[in-house]
């Protein structure tokens, strides 16, 4: 159901002010949208590169996977699991996103001389794999936040372009038509009233002059007066 519009001058001003705000905000929203789209593309590139590194690390670690059943009394997966993933924050087009800075692993507590050599290799490869996976996870979280904000900005841009600005313009058009019709009607009424006044004045003038025209002329000699004497006899 279409929103009812008050066809008044205050409503016209309100819609004009709103239209100016929408037209002022829209370029800023579009600029932010472009920035976010650029960052999304860049992060997608970084994710593909990080995913390739994870795949390469998987390939390097795969030969050690089959011998993990013989751990020589050492919990390699536990030692290779990061205790802490270090991140910083960065503001990108108004969005605070995490930035991967590195990982911290638990300290090695086994004797390097009392364990088989493959343990060190397996631990190193597994740690590298987990570190690269942690970096990939952070990049995916960064992408998720950027996409979430980008979706919101796109929705706002569409709302401004396809709903709010067209509605304000349509309201302004309708109010202007109504006010124009009212002005035309007022001018017409003023002309009619003026014509009536002129006709009334003209009729009054005609009556007044017609009354004067019907009055009898005064006689030259009033009754009882002697006619003017002529010259001396």
CNS distance restraints for C-alpha pairs under 8 A (distance, minus, plus):
assign (resid   5 and name CA) (resid  11 and name CA) 7.86 0.50 0.50
assign (resid   5 and name CA) (resid 171 and name CA) 6.85 0.50 0.50
assign (resid   6 and name CA) (resid  11 and name CA) 6.13 0.50 0.50
assign (resid   6 and name CA) (resid 175 and name CA) 7.83 0.50 0.50
assign (resid   7 and name CA) (resid  11 and name CA) 6.65 0.50 0.50
assign (resid   7 and name CA) (resid  12 and name CA) 7.42 0.50 0.50
assign (resid   7 and name CA) (resid 174 and name CA) 7.39 0.50 0.50
assign (resid   7 and name CA) (resid 175 and name CA) 4.86 0.50 0.50
assign (resid   7 and name CA) (resid 178 and name CA) 6.54 0.50 0.50
assign (resid   7 and name CA) (resid 179 and name CA) 7.49 0.50 0.50
assign (resid   8 and name CA) (resid  12 and name CA) 6.25 0.50 0.50
assign (resid   8 and name CA) (resid 175 and name CA) 6.63 0.50 0.50
assign (resid   8 and name CA) (resid 179 and name CA) 7.41 0.50 0.50
assign (resid   9 and name CA) (resid  13 and name CA) 6.29 0.50 0.50
assign (resid   9 and name CA) (resid 175 and name CA) 7.74 0.50 0.50
assign (resid   9 and name CA) (resid 179 and name CA) 7.82 0.50 0.50
assign (resid  10 and name CA) (resid  14 and name CA) 6.22 0.50 0.50
assign (resid  11 and name CA) (resid  15 and name CA) 6.26 0.50 0.50
assign (resid  12 and name CA) (resid  16 and name CA) 6.15 0.50 0.50
assign (resid  12 and name CA) (resid 171 and name CA) 7.67 0.50 0.50
assign (resid  12 and name CA) (resid 172 and name CA) 5.89 0.50 0.50
assign (resid  12 and name CA) (resid 175 and name CA) 6.30 0.50 0.50
assign (resid  12 and name CA) (resid 176 and name CA) 7.74 0.50 0.50
assign (resid  13 and name CA) (resid  17 and name CA) 6.13 0.50 0.50
assign (resid  14 and name CA) (resid  18 and name CA) 6.17 0.50 0.50
assign (resid  15 and name CA) (resid  19 and name CA) 5.99 0.50 0.50
assign (resid  15 and name CA) (resid 168 and name CA) 5.57 0.50 0.50
assign (resid  15 and name CA) (resid 169 and name CA) 7.85 0.50 0.50
assign (resid  15 and name CA) (resid 171 and name CA) 7.07 0.50 0.50
assign (resid  15 and name CA) (resid 172 and name CA) 6.49 0.50 0.50
assign (resid  16 and name CA) (resid  20 and name CA) 6.28 0.50 0.50
assign (resid  16 and name CA) (resid 168 and name CA) 7.36 0.50 0.50
assign (resid  16 and name CA) (resid 172 and name CA) 7.06 0.50 0.50
assign (resid  17 and name CA) (resid  21 and name CA) 6.35 0.50 0.50
assign (resid  18 and name CA) (resid  22 and name CA) 6.20 0.50 0.50
assign (resid  18 and name CA) (resid 168 and name CA) 7.26 0.50 0.50
assign (resid  19 and name CA) (resid  23 and name CA) 6.10 0.50 0.50
assign (resid  19 and name CA) (resid 165 and name CA) 6.08 0.50 0.50
assign (resid  19 and name CA) (resid 168 and name CA) 5.97 0.50 0.50
assign (resid  19 and name CA) (resid 169 and name CA) 7.33 0.50 0.50
assign (resid  20 and name CA) (resid  24 and name CA) 6.08 0.50 0.50
assign (resid  21 and name CA) (resid  25 and name CA) 6.10 0.50 0.50
assign (resid  22 and name CA) (resid  26 and name CA) 5.90 0.50 0.50
assign (resid  22 and name CA) (resid 160 and name CA) 6.53 0.50 0.50
assign (resid  22 and name CA) (resid 164 and name CA) 7.59 0.50 0.50
assign (resid  22 and name CA) (resid 165 and name CA) 6.57 0.50 0.50
assign (resid  23 and name CA) (resid  27 and name CA) 7.25 0.50 0.50
assign (resid  23 and name CA) (resid 165 and name CA) 7.65 0.50 0.50
assign (resid  24 and name CA) (resid  28 and name CA) 7.49 0.50 0.50
assign (resid  25 and name CA) (resid  29 and name CA) 6.29 0.50 0.50
assign (resid  26 and name CA) (resid  30 and name CA) 6.18 0.50 0.50
assign (resid  26 and name CA) (resid 157 and name CA) 6.58 0.50 0.50
assign (resid  26 and name CA) (resid 160 and name CA) 6.86 0.50 0.50
assign (resid  26 and name CA) (resid 161 and name CA) 7.91 0.50 0.50
assign (resid  27 and name CA) (resid  31 and name CA) 6.12 0.50 0.50
assign (resid  28 and name CA) (resid  32 and name CA) 6.23 0.50 0.50
assign (resid  29 and name CA) (resid  33 and name CA) 6.09 0.50 0.50
assign (resid  29 and name CA) (resid 153 and name CA) 6.60 0.50 0.50
assign (resid  29 and name CA) (resid 156 and name CA) 7.69 0.50 0.50
assign (resid  29 and name CA) (resid 157 and name CA) 6.45 0.50 0.50
assign (resid  30 and name CA) (resid  34 and name CA) 6.20 0.50 0.50
assign (resid  30 and name CA) (resid 157 and name CA) 6.86 0.50 0.50
assign (resid  31 and name CA) (resid  35 and name CA) 6.29 0.50 0.50
assign (resid  32 and name CA) (resid  36 and name CA) 6.14 0.50 0.50
assign (resid  32 and name CA) (resid  93 and name CA) 6.18 0.50 0.50
assign (resid  32 and name CA) (resid 153 and name CA) 7.62 0.50 0.50
assign (resid  33 and name CA) (resid  37 and name CA) 6.08 0.50 0.50
assign (resid  33 and name CA) (resid 150 and name CA) 6.31 0.50 0.50
assign (resid  33 and name CA) (resid 153 and name CA) 6.16 0.50 0.50
assign (resid  33 and name CA) (resid 154 and name CA) 6.85 0.50 0.50
assign (resid  34 and name CA) (resid  38 and name CA) 6.16 0.50 0.50
assign (resid  35 and name CA) (resid  39 and name CA) 6.26 0.50 0.50
assign (resid  35 and name CA) (resid  93 and name CA) 6.51 0.50 0.50
assign (resid  36 and name CA) (resid  40 and name CA) 6.00 0.50 0.50
assign (resid  36 and name CA) (resid  92 and name CA) 7.64 0.50 0.50
assign (resid  36 and name CA) (resid  93 and name CA) 6.59 0.50 0.50
assign (resid  36 and name CA) (resid 146 and name CA) 6.62 0.50 0.50
assign (resid  36 and name CA) (resid 147 and name CA) 7.95 0.50 0.50
assign (resid  36 and name CA) (resid 149 and name CA) 8.00 0.50 0.50
assign (resid  36 and name CA) (resid 150 and name CA) 6.12 0.50 0.50
assign (resid  37 and name CA) (resid  41 and name CA) 6.27 0.50 0.50
assign (resid  37 and name CA) (resid 150 and name CA) 7.25 0.50 0.50
assign (resid  38 and name CA) (resid  42 and name CA) 6.31 0.50 0.50
assign (resid  39 and name CA) (resid  43 and name CA) 6.03 0.50 0.50
assign (resid  39 and name CA) (resid  92 and name CA) 7.94 0.50 0.50
assign (resid  39 and name CA) (resid 146 and name CA) 7.75 0.50 0.50
assign (resid  40 and name CA) (resid  44 and name CA) 6.04 0.50 0.50
assign (resid  40 and name CA) (resid 143 and name CA) 6.36 0.50 0.50
assign (resid  40 and name CA) (resid 146 and name CA) 6.54 0.50 0.50
assign (resid  40 and name CA) (resid 147 and name CA) 7.07 0.50 0.50
assign (resid  41 and name CA) (resid  45 and name CA) 6.36 0.50 0.50
assign (resid  42 and name CA) (resid  46 and name CA) 6.37 0.50 0.50
assign (resid  43 and name CA) (resid  47 and name CA) 6.02 0.50 0.50
assign (resid  43 and name CA) (resid 139 and name CA) 6.90 0.50 0.50
assign (resid  43 and name CA) (resid 142 and name CA) 7.77 0.50 0.50
assign (resid  43 and name CA) (resid 143 and name CA) 6.38 0.50 0.50
assign (resid  44 and name CA) (resid  48 and name CA) 6.23 0.50 0.50
assign (resid  44 and name CA) (resid 143 and name CA) 7.39 0.50 0.50
assign (resid  45 and name CA) (resid  49 and name CA) 6.32 0.50 0.50
assign (resid  46 and name CA) (resid  50 and name CA) 6.02 0.50 0.50
assign (resid  46 and name CA) (resid 139 and name CA) 7.49 0.50 0.50
assign (resid  47 and name CA) (resid  51 and name CA) 5.88 0.50 0.50
assign (resid  47 and name CA) (resid 136 and name CA) 6.29 0.50 0.50
assign (resid  47 and name CA) (resid 139 and name CA) 6.20 0.50 0.50
assign (resid  47 and name CA) (resid 140 and name CA) 7.03 0.50 0.50
assign (resid  48 and name CA) (resid  52 and name CA) 6.17 0.50 0.50
assign (resid  49 and name CA) (resid  53 and name CA) 6.32 0.50 0.50
assign (resid  50 and name CA) (resid  54 and name CA) 6.19 0.50 0.50
assign (resid  50 and name CA) (resid 132 and name CA) 6.90 0.50 0.50
assign (resid  50 and name CA) (resid 133 and name CA) 7.94 0.50 0.50
assign (resid  50 and name CA) (resid 135 and name CA) 7.27 0.50 0.50
assign (resid  50 and name CA) (resid 136 and name CA) 5.63 0.50 0.50
assign (resid  51 and name CA) (resid  55 and name CA) 6.14 0.50 0.50
assign (resid  51 and name CA) (resid 133 and name CA) 7.94 0.50 0.50
assign (resid  51 and name CA) (resid 136 and name CA) 6.56 0.50 0.50
assign (resid  52 and name CA) (resid  56 and name CA) 6.15 0.50 0.50
assign (resid  53 and name CA) (resid  57 and name CA) 6.09 0.50 0.50
assign (resid  53 and name CA) (resid 132 and name CA) 6.83 0.50 0.50
assign (resid  54 and name CA) (resid  58 and name CA) 6.09 0.50 0.50
assign (resid  54 and name CA) (resid 129 and name CA) 6.14 0.50 0.50
assign (resid  54 and name CA) (resid 132 and name CA) 5.65 0.50 0.50
assign (resid  54 and name CA) (resid 133 and name CA) 6.05 0.50 0.50
assign (resid  54 and name CA) (resid 136 and name CA) 7.96 0.50 0.50
assign (resid  55 and name CA) (resid  59 and name CA) 6.29 0.50 0.50
assign (resid  56 and name CA) (resid  60 and name CA) 6.31 0.50 0.50
assign (resid  57 and name CA) (resid  61 and name CA) 6.12 0.50 0.50
assign (resid  57 and name CA) (resid 125 and name CA) 7.06 0.50 0.50
assign (resid  57 and name CA) (resid 128 and name CA) 6.87 0.50 0.50
assign (resid  57 and name CA) (resid 129 and name CA) 5.11 0.50 0.50
assign (resid  57 and name CA) (resid 132 and name CA) 7.87 0.50 0.50
assign (resid  58 and name CA) (resid  62 and name CA) 5.90 0.50 0.50
assign (resid  58 and name CA) (resid 129 and name CA) 6.44 0.50 0.50
assign (resid  59 and name CA) (resid  63 and name CA) 7.84 0.50 0.50
assign (resid  60 and name CA) (resid 125 and name CA) 6.82 0.50 0.50
assign (resid  61 and name CA) (resid  65 and name CA) 6.54 0.50 0.50
assign (resid  61 and name CA) (resid 122 and name CA) 6.85 0.50 0.50
assign (resid  61 and name CA) (resid 125 and name CA) 5.42 0.50 0.50
assign (resid  61 and name CA) (resid 126 and name CA) 6.32 0.50 0.50
assign (resid  61 and name CA) (resid 129 and name CA) 7.62 0.50 0.50
assign (resid  62 and name CA) (resid  66 and name CA) 7.52 0.50 0.50
assign (resid  63 and name CA) (resid  67 and name CA) 7.88 0.50 0.50
assign (resid  64 and name CA) (resid  68 and name CA) 6.55 0.50 0.50
assign (resid  64 and name CA) (resid 118 and name CA) 7.74 0.50 0.50
assign (resid  64 and name CA) (resid 121 and name CA) 7.98 0.50 0.50
assign (resid  64 and name CA) (resid 122 and name CA) 5.58 0.50 0.50
assign (resid  65 and name CA) (resid 122 and name CA) 7.89 0.50 0.50
assign (resid  67 and name CA) (resid  71 and name CA) 7.47 0.50 0.50
assign (resid  68 and name CA) (resid  76 and name CA) 7.80 0.50 0.50
assign (resid  71 and name CA) (resid  75 and name CA) 6.62 0.50 0.50
assign (resid  71 and name CA) (resid  76 and name CA) 7.03 0.50 0.50
assign (resid  71 and name CA) (resid 119 and name CA) 7.39 0.50 0.50
assign (resid  72 and name CA) (resid 115 and name CA) 6.76 0.50 0.50
assign (resid  72 and name CA) (resid 116 and name CA) 7.52 0.50 0.50
assign (resid  74 and name CA) (resid 110 and name CA) 7.37 0.50 0.50
assign (resid  75 and name CA) (resid  79 and name CA) 6.42 0.50 0.50
assign (resid  76 and name CA) (resid  80 and name CA) 5.99 0.50 0.50
assign (resid  76 and name CA) (resid 119 and name CA) 7.71 0.50 0.50
assign (resid  76 and name CA) (resid 122 and name CA) 7.69 0.50 0.50
assign (resid  76 and name CA) (resid 123 and name CA) 5.93 0.50 0.50
assign (resid  77 and name CA) (resid  81 and name CA) 6.09 0.50 0.50
assign (resid  77 and name CA) (resid 123 and name CA) 7.79 0.50 0.50
assign (resid  77 and name CA) (resid 126 and name CA) 7.55 0.50 0.50
assign (resid  79 and name CA) (resid 105 and name CA) 6.80 0.50 0.50
assign (resid  79 and name CA) (resid 106 and name CA) 5.84 0.50 0.50
assign (resid  79 and name CA) (resid 107 and name CA) 7.45 0.50 0.50
assign (resid  79 and name CA) (resid 108 and name CA) 6.98 0.50 0.50
assign (resid  79 and name CA) (resid 123 and name CA) 7.36 0.50 0.50
assign (resid  80 and name CA) (resid 105 and name CA) 6.57 0.50 0.50
assign (resid  80 and name CA) (resid 106 and name CA) 7.69 0.50 0.50
assign (resid  80 and name CA) (resid 123 and name CA) 6.07 0.50 0.50
assign (resid  80 and name CA) (resid 124 and name CA) 7.76 0.50 0.50
assign (resid  80 and name CA) (resid 126 and name CA) 5.84 0.50 0.50
assign (resid  80 and name CA) (resid 127 and name CA) 4.64 0.50 0.50
assign (resid  80 and name CA) (resid 130 and name CA) 7.14 0.50 0.50
assign (resid  81 and name CA) (resid 105 and name CA) 6.45 0.50 0.50
assign (resid  81 and name CA) (resid 106 and name CA) 7.77 0.50 0.50
assign (resid  81 and name CA) (resid 127 and name CA) 6.89 0.50 0.50
assign (resid  81 and name CA) (resid 130 and name CA) 6.72 0.50 0.50
assign (resid  82 and name CA) (resid 103 and name CA) 6.01 0.50 0.50
assign (resid  82 and name CA) (resid 104 and name CA) 5.45 0.50 0.50
assign (resid  82 and name CA) (resid 105 and name CA) 4.54 0.50 0.50
assign (resid  82 and name CA) (resid 106 and name CA) 7.03 0.50 0.50
assign (resid  82 and name CA) (resid 127 and name CA) 7.81 0.50 0.50
assign (resid  82 and name CA) (resid 130 and name CA) 7.29 0.50 0.50
assign (resid  82 and name CA) (resid 131 and name CA) 7.41 0.50 0.50
assign (resid  83 and name CA) (resid 103 and name CA) 7.49 0.50 0.50
assign (resid  83 and name CA) (resid 104 and name CA) 5.56 0.50 0.50
assign (resid  83 and name CA) (resid 105 and name CA) 5.18 0.50 0.50
assign (resid  83 and name CA) (resid 106 and name CA) 6.08 0.50 0.50
assign (resid  84 and name CA) (resid 103 and name CA) 5.70 0.50 0.50
assign (resid  84 and name CA) (resid 104 and name CA) 5.11 0.50 0.50
assign (resid  84 and name CA) (resid 105 and name CA) 7.09 0.50 0.50
assign (resid  85 and name CA) (resid 100 and name CA) 7.79 0.50 0.50
assign (resid  85 and name CA) (resid 101 and name CA) 7.68 0.50 0.50
assign (resid  85 and name CA) (resid 102 and name CA) 6.11 0.50 0.50
assign (resid  85 and name CA) (resid 103 and name CA) 4.43 0.50 0.50
assign (resid  85 and name CA) (resid 104 and name CA) 6.41 0.50 0.50
assign (resid  85 and name CA) (resid 134 and name CA) 7.20 0.50 0.50
assign (resid  86 and name CA) (resid 100 and name CA) 6.47 0.50 0.50
assign (resid  86 and name CA) (resid 101 and name CA) 5.20 0.50 0.50
assign (resid  86 and name CA) (resid 102 and name CA) 5.18 0.50 0.50
assign (resid  86 and name CA) (resid 103 and name CA) 5.60 0.50 0.50
assign (resid  86 and name CA) (resid 104 and name CA) 7.56 0.50 0.50
assign (resid  87 and name CA) (resid  98 and name CA) 6.06 0.50 0.50
assign (resid  87 and name CA) (resid  99 and name CA) 5.24 0.50 0.50
assign (resid  87 and name CA) (resid 100 and name CA) 4.69 0.50 0.50
assign (resid  87 and name CA) (resid 101 and name CA) 4.96 0.50 0.50
assign (resid  87 and name CA) (resid 102 and name CA) 7.10 0.50 0.50
assign (resid  88 and name CA) (resid  98 and name CA) 5.65 0.50 0.50
assign (resid  88 and name CA) (resid  99 and name CA) 5.04 0.50 0.50
assign (resid  88 and name CA) (resid 100 and name CA) 6.70 0.50 0.50
assign (resid  88 and name CA) (resid 101 and name CA) 6.79 0.50 0.50
assign (resid  89 and name CA) (resid  96 and name CA) 6.24 0.50 0.50
assign (resid  89 and name CA) (resid  97 and name CA) 5.50 0.50 0.50
assign (resid  89 and name CA) (resid  98 and name CA) 4.58 0.50 0.50
assign (resid  89 and name CA) (resid  99 and name CA) 5.69 0.50 0.50
assign (resid  90 and name CA) (resid  95 and name CA) 7.88 0.50 0.50
assign (resid  90 and name CA) (resid  96 and name CA) 5.46 0.50 0.50
assign (resid  90 and name CA) (resid  97 and name CA) 5.38 0.50 0.50
assign (resid  90 and name CA) (resid  98 and name CA) 6.37 0.50 0.50
assign (resid  90 and name CA) (resid  99 and name CA) 6.76 0.50 0.50
assign (resid  91 and name CA) (resid  95 and name CA) 5.27 0.50 0.50
assign (resid  91 and name CA) (resid  96 and name CA) 4.44 0.50 0.50
assign (resid  91 and name CA) (resid  97 and name CA) 6.37 0.50 0.50
assign (resid  92 and name CA) (resid  96 and name CA) 6.34 0.50 0.50
assign (resid  92 and name CA) (resid  97 and name CA) 7.22 0.50 0.50
assign (resid  95 and name CA) (resid 145 and name CA) 7.49 0.50 0.50
assign (resid  95 and name CA) (resid 146 and name CA) 6.95 0.50 0.50
assign (resid  95 and name CA) (resid 149 and name CA) 7.20 0.50 0.50
assign (resid  97 and name CA) (resid 141 and name CA) 7.95 0.50 0.50
assign (resid  97 and name CA) (resid 142 and name CA) 5.37 0.50 0.50
assign (resid  97 and name CA) (resid 145 and name CA) 6.79 0.50 0.50
assign (resid  97 and name CA) (resid 146 and name CA) 7.76 0.50 0.50
assign (resid  98 and name CA) (resid 138 and name CA) 6.72 0.50 0.50
assign (resid  98 and name CA) (resid 139 and name CA) 7.96 0.50 0.50
assign (resid  98 and name CA) (resid 141 and name CA) 7.57 0.50 0.50
assign (resid  98 and name CA) (resid 142 and name CA) 6.03 0.50 0.50
assign (resid  99 and name CA) (resid 138 and name CA) 6.91 0.50 0.50
assign (resid  99 and name CA) (resid 139 and name CA) 7.53 0.50 0.50
assign (resid  99 and name CA) (resid 142 and name CA) 7.65 0.50 0.50
assign (resid 100 and name CA) (resid 135 and name CA) 5.85 0.50 0.50
assign (resid 100 and name CA) (resid 138 and name CA) 6.17 0.50 0.50
assign (resid 100 and name CA) (resid 139 and name CA) 7.57 0.50 0.50
assign (resid 102 and name CA) (resid 131 and name CA) 7.36 0.50 0.50
assign (resid 102 and name CA) (resid 135 and name CA) 7.64 0.50 0.50
assign (resid 103 and name CA) (resid 131 and name CA) 6.26 0.50 0.50
assign (resid 103 and name CA) (resid 134 and name CA) 7.81 0.50 0.50
assign (resid 105 and name CA) (resid 127 and name CA) 7.94 0.50 0.50
assign (resid 110 and name CA) (resid 114 and name CA) 7.98 0.50 0.50
assign (resid 110 and name CA) (resid 115 and name CA) 7.74 0.50 0.50
assign (resid 111 and name CA) (resid 115 and name CA) 6.43 0.50 0.50
assign (resid 112 and name CA) (resid 120 and name CA) 7.85 0.50 0.50
assign (resid 115 and name CA) (resid 119 and name CA) 6.86 0.50 0.50
assign (resid 116 and name CA) (resid 120 and name CA) 7.85 0.50 0.50
assign (resid 117 and name CA) (resid 121 and name CA) 6.92 0.50 0.50
assign (resid 118 and name CA) (resid 122 and name CA) 5.95 0.50 0.50
assign (resid 119 and name CA) (resid 123 and name CA) 5.98 0.50 0.50
assign (resid 120 and name CA) (resid 124 and name CA) 6.05 0.50 0.50
assign (resid 121 and name CA) (resid 125 and name CA) 6.10 0.50 0.50
assign (resid 122 and name CA) (resid 126 and name CA) 5.96 0.50 0.50
assign (resid 123 and name CA) (resid 127 and name CA) 6.00 0.50 0.50
assign (resid 124 and name CA) (resid 128 and name CA) 6.19 0.50 0.50
assign (resid 125 and name CA) (resid 129 and name CA) 6.14 0.50 0.50
assign (resid 126 and name CA) (resid 130 and name CA) 6.12 0.50 0.50
assign (resid 127 and name CA) (resid 131 and name CA) 6.02 0.50 0.50
assign (resid 128 and name CA) (resid 132 and name CA) 6.18 0.50 0.50
assign (resid 129 and name CA) (resid 133 and name CA) 6.11 0.50 0.50
assign (resid 130 and name CA) (resid 134 and name CA) 6.05 0.50 0.50
assign (resid 131 and name CA) (resid 135 and name CA) 6.32 0.50 0.50
assign (resid 132 and name CA) (resid 136 and name CA) 6.21 0.50 0.50
assign (resid 133 and name CA) (resid 137 and name CA) 6.14 0.50 0.50
assign (resid 134 and name CA) (resid 138 and name CA) 6.31 0.50 0.50
assign (resid 135 and name CA) (resid 139 and name CA) 6.28 0.50 0.50
assign (resid 136 and name CA) (resid 140 and name CA) 6.20 0.50 0.50
assign (resid 137 and name CA) (resid 141 and name CA) 6.25 0.50 0.50
assign (resid 138 and name CA) (resid 142 and name CA) 6.17 0.50 0.50
assign (resid 139 and name CA) (resid 143 and name CA) 6.15 0.50 0.50
assign (resid 140 and name CA) (resid 144 and name CA) 6.10 0.50 0.50
assign (resid 141 and name CA) (resid 145 and name CA) 6.30 0.50 0.50
assign (resid 142 and name CA) (resid 146 and name CA) 6.23 0.50 0.50
assign (resid 143 and name CA) (resid 147 and name CA) 5.99 0.50 0.50
assign (resid 144 and name CA) (resid 148 and name CA) 6.07 0.50 0.50
assign (resid 145 and name CA) (resid 149 and name CA) 6.29 0.50 0.50
assign (resid 146 and name CA) (resid 150 and name CA) 5.98 0.50 0.50
assign (resid 147 and name CA) (resid 151 and name CA) 6.03 0.50 0.50
assign (resid 148 and name CA) (resid 152 and name CA) 6.52 0.50 0.50
assign (resid 149 and name CA) (resid 153 and name CA) 6.25 0.50 0.50
assign (resid 150 and name CA) (resid 154 and name CA) 6.08 0.50 0.50
assign (resid 151 and name CA) (resid 155 and name CA) 6.15 0.50 0.50
assign (resid 152 and name CA) (resid 156 and name CA) 6.28 0.50 0.50
assign (resid 153 and name CA) (resid 157 and name CA) 6.11 0.50 0.50
assign (resid 154 and name CA) (resid 158 and name CA) 6.10 0.50 0.50
assign (resid 155 and name CA) (resid 159 and name CA) 5.99 0.50 0.50
assign (resid 156 and name CA) (resid 160 and name CA) 6.10 0.50 0.50
assign (resid 157 and name CA) (resid 161 and name CA) 5.99 0.50 0.50
assign (resid 158 and name CA) (resid 162 and name CA) 5.50 0.50 0.50
assign (resid 158 and name CA) (resid 163 and name CA) 7.43 0.50 0.50
assign (resid 159 and name CA) (resid 163 and name CA) 5.16 0.50 0.50
assign (resid 159 and name CA) (resid 164 and name CA) 6.16 0.50 0.50
assign (resid 160 and name CA) (resid 164 and name CA) 4.88 0.50 0.50
assign (resid 160 and name CA) (resid 165 and name CA) 5.60 0.50 0.50
assign (resid 161 and name CA) (resid 165 and name CA) 5.81 0.50 0.50
assign (resid 161 and name CA) (resid 166 and name CA) 7.13 0.50 0.50
assign (resid 162 and name CA) (resid 166 and name CA) 6.31 0.50 0.50
assign (resid 163 and name CA) (resid 167 and name CA) 5.89 0.50 0.50
assign (resid 164 and name CA) (resid 168 and name CA) 6.11 0.50 0.50
assign (resid 165 and name CA) (resid 169 and name CA) 6.17 0.50 0.50
assign (resid 166 and name CA) (resid 170 and name CA) 6.03 0.50 0.50
assign (resid 167 and name CA) (resid 171 and name CA) 6.05 0.50 0.50
assign (resid 168 and name CA) (resid 172 and name CA) 6.11 0.50 0.50
assign (resid 169 and name CA) (resid 173 and name CA) 6.12 0.50 0.50
assign (resid 170 and name CA) (resid 174 and name CA) 6.17 0.50 0.50
assign (resid 171 and name CA) (resid 175 and name CA) 6.07 0.50 0.50
assign (resid 172 and name CA) (resid 176 and name CA) 6.01 0.50 0.50
assign (resid 173 and name CA) (resid 177 and name CA) 6.24 0.50 0.50
assign (resid 174 and name CA) (resid 178 and name CA) 6.24 0.50 0.50
assign (resid 175 and name CA) (resid 179 and name CA) 6.02 0.50 0.50
assign (resid 176 and name CA) (resid 180 and name CA) 5.85 0.50 0.50
assign (resid 177 and name CA) (resid 181 and name CA) 6.10 0.50 0.50
assign (resid 178 and name CA) (resid 182 and name CA) 6.18 0.50 0.50
assign (resid 179 and name CA) (resid 183 and name CA) 6.07 0.50 0.50
assign (resid 180 and name CA) (resid 184 and name CA) 6.09 0.50 0.50
assign (resid 181 and name CA) (resid 185 and name CA) 6.03 0.50 0.50
assign (resid 182 and name CA) (resid 186 and name CA) 6.01 0.50 0.50
assign (resid 183 and name CA) (resid 187 and name CA) 6.15 0.50 0.50
assign (resid 184 and name CA) (resid 188 and name CA) 6.15 0.50 0.50
assign (resid 185 and name CA) (resid 189 and name CA) 6.06 0.50 0.50
assign (resid 186 and name CA) (resid 190 and name CA) 6.04 0.50 0.50
assign (resid 187 and name CA) (resid 191 and name CA) 6.20 0.50 0.50
assign (resid 188 and name CA) (resid 192 and name CA) 6.19 0.50 0.50
assign (resid 189 and name CA) (resid 193 and name CA) 6.04 0.50 0.50
assign (resid 190 and name CA) (resid 194 and name CA) 6.01 0.50 0.50
assign (resid 191 and name CA) (resid 195 and name CA) 6.06 0.50 0.50
assign (resid 192 and name CA) (resid 196 and name CA) 6.17 0.50 0.50
assign (resid 193 and name CA) (resid 197 and name CA) 6.19 0.50 0.50
assign (resid 194 and name CA) (resid 198 and name CA) 6.15 0.50 0.50
assign (resid 195 and name CA) (resid 199 and name CA) 6.00 0.50 0.50
assign (resid 196 and name CA) (resid 200 and name CA) 6.01 0.50 0.50
assign (resid 197 and name CA) (resid 201 and name CA) 6.12 0.50 0.50
assign (resid 198 and name CA) (resid 202 and name CA) 6.00 0.50 0.50
assign (resid 199 and name CA) (resid 203 and name CA) 6.01 0.50 0.50
assign (resid 200 and name CA) (resid 204 and name CA) 6.11 0.50 0.50
assign (resid 201 and name CA) (resid 205 and name CA) 6.07 0.50 0.50
assign (resid 202 and name CA) (resid 206 and name CA) 6.15 0.50 0.50
assign (resid 203 and name CA) (resid 207 and name CA) 6.21 0.50 0.50
assign (resid 204 and name CA) (resid 208 and name CA) 6.17 0.50 0.50
assign (resid 205 and name CA) (resid 209 and name CA) 6.26 0.50 0.50
assign (resid 206 and name CA) (resid 210 and name CA) 5.90 0.50 0.50
assign (resid 207 and name CA) (resid 211 and name CA) 6.16 0.50 0.50
assign (resid 208 and name CA) (resid 212 and name CA) 6.57 0.50 0.50
assign (resid 209 and name CA) (resid 213 and name CA) 6.24 0.50 0.50
assign (resid 210 and name CA) (resid 214 and name CA) 6.67 0.50 0.50
assign (resid 211 and name CA) (resid 215 and name CA) 6.99 0.50 0.50
assign (resid 221 and name CA) (resid 225 and name CA) 6.66 0.50 0.50
assign (resid 221 and name CA) (resid 227 and name CA) 7.10 0.50 0.50
